[in-house]
């Protein structure tokens, strides 16, 4: 048995398998003219040595690398669930996945980050990329699938039915008897954020309640952006009895601010989020939220991207997934009010 401290080379594989380097190359690249017995010897040597061919070298020899990228601004619960779905979709597909994120995990969102990342990955390293909540529509010589695309995007994308989900969330609060419902919005450039605000407005309008713009705070999906907005809403002389936040991360910050101000949830304030991240079920009380199946978003995006790369995709290029309301302890009728 040979111990290899440095990364194994094709020559190392050839020596262990007892064949020529040219034969190893034919096996690695799937060329014909090699016996089944020799292929088995080479594969055994590859397994023994942990040999990995260079992605860049492979891409120069082939039309594909069989590697896909997932580009995200930062890793949060949302991204982790998306990643799980993407990995499941690519299981046993012959495609690997590279994850690329900003090194500034807690920094502010900066326009253009996704374009820089995709440029670094496209072509020689990956056959295509999934981009999570981009700032703009990304152009690339390889296929791109956006999860939660920007408004007006015409490229391949996967998103949830954000309009229906938000409408259902606000209708839930209205049904409990709430009439002053605050809203903390997400980043306005995203179609998802726009649709969630539209759902908030539509539910109030349909109930005959005028939309009060002073009850709307402009967040950006960054949880920290919700803290000052929640404090401003809850310290008003006429505070809302409920707040709907466009993401669970922001809704959890609303719960923190309510606790700091001595408000009980749901006694003094009802709170509803959007996403159904794992943490939403672990708070006390549990967070009522809209489940958009982040796992399924990742699964469908990876499935679409793989099929676009192999020219096998035949479905629509803008996929919309259903949402559902998950009712937990953070929402209840307001004090001294009857259900509408």
ZASE-929849 format. One record per residue (C-alpha): residue in one letter; x, y, z. Coordinates in steps of 0.02 Angstrom, whole numbers, plus 50000, padded with zeros to 5 digits. Layout:
<nodes>
NODE  aa      x      y      z
NODE   A      X      Y      Z
...
</nodes>
This chain:
<nodes>
NODE  aa      x      y      z
NODE   X  50000  50000  50000
NODE   X  50068  50170  49950
NODE   X  50052  50320  50067
NODE   X  50030  50482  49973
NODE   X  50052  50643  50072
NODE   X  50028  50759  49925
NODE   X  49870  50749  49819
NODE   X  49872  50591  49714
NODE   X  49916  50610  49530
NODE   X  49868  50510  49377
NODE   X  50041  50433  49381
NODE   X  50012  50372  49560
NODE   X  49849  50290  49504
NODE   X  49938  50208  49357
NODE   X  50075  50139  49470
NODE   X  49952  50064  49595
NODE   X  49839  49993  49458
NODE   X  49987  49923  49360
NODE   X  49939  50009  49199
NODE   X  49999  50155  49094
NODE   X  49954  50336  49129
NODE   X  49868  50340  48959
NODE   X  49755  50198  49014
NODE   X  49709  50290  49174
NODE   X  49668  50443  49070
NODE   X  49553  50341  48958
NODE   X  49461  50271  49110
NODE   X  49445  50440  49196
NODE   X  49378  50522  49038
NODE   X  49260  50379  48994
NODE   X  49344  50333  48830
NODE   X  49318  50166  48744
NODE   X  49446  50030  48717
NODE   X  49479  49979  48898
NODE   X  49430  49809  48964
NODE   X  49309  49791  49110
NODE   X  49447  49710  49214
NODE   X  49566  49855  49184
NODE   X  49430  49982  49222
NODE   X  49398  49894  49388
NODE   X  49585  49899  49430
NODE   X  49596  50085  49392
NODE   X  49440  50127  49490
NODE   X  49503  50027  49638
NODE   X  49667  50124  49634
NODE   X  49572  50289  49622
NODE   X  49469  50242  49773
NODE   X  49622  50187  49870
NODE   X  49719  50347  49835
NODE   X  49574  50469  49842
NODE   X  49622  50535  49670
NODE   X  49524  50683  49602
NODE   X  49553  50750  49428
NODE   X  49574  50938  49409
NODE   X  49410  51025  49373
NODE   X  49496  51153  49266
NODE   X  49593  51022  49167
NODE   X  49437  50918  49145
NODE   X  49338  51069  49083
NODE   X  49471  51102  48951
NODE   X  49457  50923  48887
NODE   X  49268  50908  48895
NODE   X  49118  51017  48858
NODE   X  49063  50999  49041
NODE   X  49138  50987  49215
NODE   X  48986  50900  49292
NODE   X  48997  51027  49433
NODE   X  48860  51152  49475
NODE   X  48876  51307  49585
NODE   X  48763  51379  49719
NODE   X  48798  51564  49747
NODE   X  48731  51652  49902
NODE   X  48766  51812  49994
NODE   X  48780  51725  50163
NODE   X  48734  51566  50253
NODE   X  48578  51577  50359
NODE   X  48442  51452  50401
NODE   X  48354  51492  50237
NODE   X  48510  51454  50136
NODE   X  48546  51294  50232
NODE   X  48374  51224  50193
NODE   X  48392  51272  50009
NODE   X  48561  51185  50005
NODE   X  48488  51025  50078
NODE   X  48359  51019  49939
NODE   X  48488  51053  49803
NODE   X  48601  50915  49867
NODE   X  48457  50792  49869
NODE   X  48411  50834  49689
NODE   X  48590  50802  49633
NODE   X  48612  50641  49731
NODE   X  48677  50504  49615
NODE   X  48657  50620  49466
NODE   X  48842  50625  49422
NODE   X  48847  50811  49465
NODE   X  48939  50888  49611
NODE   X  48899  51053  49695
NODE   X  49013  51199  49739
NODE   X  48949  51324  49869
NODE   X  49012  51504  49851
NODE   X  48971  51640  49976
NODE   X  49034  51810  50031
NODE   X  49171  51803  50160
NODE   X  49088  51949  50248
NODE   X  48952  51842  50329
NODE   X  48875  51979  50433
NODE   X  48910  52124  50317
NODE   X  48781  52228  50227
NODE   X  48710  52171  50061
NODE   X  48807  52248  49917
NODE   X  48744  52260  49739
NODE   X  48839  52156  49614
NODE   X  48904  52019  49730
NODE   X  48817  51881  49634
NODE   X  48885  51939  49467
NODE   X  49063  51935  49534
NODE   X  49039  51761  49607
NODE   X  48958  51688  49452
NODE   X  49097  51759  49342
NODE   X  49226  51669  49449
NODE   X  49136  51503  49439
NODE   X  49065  51498  49263
NODE   X  49146  51402  49123
NODE   X  49303  51321  49190
NODE   X  49239  51271  49363
NODE   X  49051  51248  49343
NODE   X  48926  51209  49207
NODE   X  48797  51327  49284
NODE   X  48745  51410  49446
NODE   X  48598  51429  49563
NODE   X  48592  51608  49629
NODE   X  48497  51636  49792
NODE   X  48403  51804  49807
NODE   X  48509  51903  49683
NODE   X  48517  52093  49673
NODE   X  48500  52092  49484
NODE   X  48472  51974  49339
NODE   X  48637  51884  49311
NODE   X  48701  51853  49135
NODE   X  48821  51711  49103
NODE   X  48881  51600  48962
NODE   X  48823  51452  49067
NODE   X  48644  51423  49131
NODE   X  48585  51519  49284
NODE   X  48433  51478  49392
NODE   X  48379  51609  49520
NODE   X  48291  51569  49682
NODE   X  48181  51719  49724
NODE   X  48228  51823  49571
NODE   X  48223  52011  49553
NODE   X  48064  52097  49494
NODE   X  48043  52086  49306
NODE   X  48164  51942  49285
NODE   X  48134  51835  49132
NODE   X  48269  51705  49163
NODE   X  48247  51530  49236
NODE   X  48189  51541  49416
NODE   X  48106  51452  49561
NODE   X  48003  51546  49689
NODE   X  47857  51520  49808
NODE   X  47681  51585  49784
NODE   X  47724  51735  49890
NODE   X  47566  51833  49849
NODE   X  47449  51695  49908
NODE   X  47558  51657  50059
NODE   X  47560  51837  50120
NODE   X  47375  51860  50088
NODE   X  47337  51704  50190
NODE   X  47447  51766  50333
NODE   X  47358  51933  50346
NODE   X  47187  51852  50325
NODE   X  47232  51742  50473
NODE   X  47264  51897  50580
NODE   X  47107  51981  50517
NODE   X  47007  51825  50560
NODE   X  47073  51836  50738
NODE   X  47004  52012  50752
NODE   X  47158  52118  50717
NODE   X  47129  52280  50623
NODE   X  47292  52375  50653
NODE   X  47420  52261  50573
NODE   X  47597  52320  50547
NODE   X  47707  52255  50408
NODE   X  47897  52243  50394
NODE   X  47941  52223  50211
NODE   X  48088  52137  50127
NODE   X  48210  52202  49997
NODE   X  48101  52292  49870
NODE   X  48203  52239  49718
NODE   X  48154  52057  49744
NODE   X  47995  51990  49666
NODE   X  47962  51892  49827
NODE   X  47966  52049  49935
NODE   X  47855  52144  49814
NODE   X  47727  52003  49810
NODE   X  47724  51987  50000
NODE   X  47686  52171  50019
NODE   X  47553  52158  49885
NODE   X  47475  52014  49982
NODE   X  47474  52119  50140
NODE   X  47390  52264  50051
NODE   X  47265  52154  49958
NODE   X  47206  52066  50116
NODE   X  47174  52231  50206
NODE   X  47087  52307  50055
NODE   X  46976  52155  50032
NODE   X  46926  52169  50216
NODE   X  46879  52352  50191
NODE   X  47025  52416  50296
NODE   X  47125  52562  50223
NODE   X  47311  52530  50208
NODE   X  47404  52643  50330
NODE   X  47577  52679  50257
NODE   X  47642  52728  50429
NODE   X  47619  52546  50483
NODE   X  47738  52485  50347
NODE   X  47924  52475  50384
NODE   X  48050  52446  50244
NODE   X  48170  52306  50291
NODE   X  48287  52210  50176
NODE   X  48269  52028  50237
NODE   X  48425  52053  50343
NODE   X  48356  52012  50518
NODE   X  48447  52158  50596
NODE   X  48352  52279  50485
NODE   X  48191  52235  50577
NODE   X  48248  52288  50750
NODE   X  48232  52479  50732
NODE   X  48075  52459  50627
NODE   X  47990  52350  50757
NODE   X  48040  52469  50896
NODE   X  47969  52616  50801
NODE   X  47803  52527  50770
NODE   X  47783  52465  50947
NODE   X  47827  52629  51032
NODE   X  47695  52728  50938
NODE   X  47553  52807  51034
NODE   X  47436  52695  50934
NODE   X  47540  52536  50905
NODE   X  47480  52392  50797
NODE   X  47405  52240  50883
NODE   X  47494  52126  50760
NODE   X  47647  52131  50648
NODE   X  47674  52028  50491
NODE   X  47858  52017  50443
NODE   X  47911  51968  50267
NODE   X  48036  51840  50334
NODE   X  48054  51733  50489
NODE   X  48223  51810  50527
NODE   X  48143  51981  50540
NODE   X  47993  51912  50635
NODE   X  48109  51837  50766
NODE   X  48184  52010  50790
NODE   X  48008  52078  50817
NODE   X  47986  51950  50957
NODE   X  48150  52009  51036
NODE   X  48098  52191  51029
NODE   X  47927  52151  51103
NODE   X  48011  52062  51249
NODE   X  48129  52210  51277
NODE   X  47979  52326  51285
NODE   X  47888  52215  51409
NODE   X  47754  52161  51286
NODE   X  47684  51985  51292
NODE   X  47661  51881  51135
NODE   X  47524  51845  51089
NODE   X  47436  51937  51232
NODE   X  47491  52113  51184
NODE   X  47553  52078  51010
NODE   X  47531  51943  50878
NODE   X  47676  51908  50762
NODE   X  47678  51813  50597
NODE   X  47829  51775  50488
NODE   X  47865  51701  50317
NODE   X  47982  51554  50275
NODE   X  47959  51424  50412
NODE   X  48143  51410  50453
NODE   X  48183  51279  50588
NODE   X  48206  51414  50721
NODE   X  48026  51471  50700
NODE   X  47964  51315  50789
NODE   X  48090  51333  50931
NODE   X  48044  51506  50996
NODE   X  47930  51532  51146
NODE   X  47796  51550  51091
NODE   X  47818  51462  50924
NODE   X  47809  51578  50775
NODE   X  47656  51574  50662
NODE   X  47726  51580  50487
NODE   X  47704  51542  50303
NODE   X  47792  51384  50247
NODE   X  47870  51409  50075
NODE   X  47965  51244  50080
NODE   X  48142  51309  50061
NODE   X  48202  51130  50041
NODE   X  48089  51111  49889
NODE   X  48150  51277  49818
NODE   X  48327  51209  49820
NODE   X  48273  51041  49752
NODE   X  48179  51113  49604
NODE   X  48315  51241  49565
NODE   X  48450  51106  49559
NODE   X  48339  50991  49457
NODE   X  48305  51130  49332
NODE   X  48487  51183  49321
NODE   X  48550  51007  49291
NODE   X  48421  50982  49153
NODE   X  48464  51149  49073
NODE   X  48648  51100  49070
NODE   X  48608  50933  48988
NODE   X  48477  51010  48871
NODE   X  48341  50899  48945
NODE   X  48228  51030  49027
NODE   X  48054  51031  48951
NODE   X  47950  51118  49086
NODE   X  47917  51303  49118
NODE   X  48070  51407  49159
NODE   X  47981  51504  49296
NODE   X  47923  51381  49428
NODE   X  47806  51439  49568
NODE   X  47784  51325  49719
NODE   X  47634  51326  49837
NODE   X  47639  51395  50015
NODE   X  47543  51350  50172
NODE   X  47507  51436  50337
NODE   X  47581  51358  50495
NODE   X  47487  51421  50648
NODE   X  47583  51421  50812
NODE   X  47573  51514  50976
NODE   X  47629  51688  50920
NODE   X  47458  51735  50850
NODE   X  47295  51755  50946
NODE   X  47146  51874  50954
NODE   X  47190  52049  51015
NODE   X  47134  52098  51190
NODE   X  46954  52161  51202
NODE   X  46915  52115  51021
NODE   X  46800  51992  50937
NODE   X  46839  51891  50783
NODE   X  46794  51973  50618
</nodes>
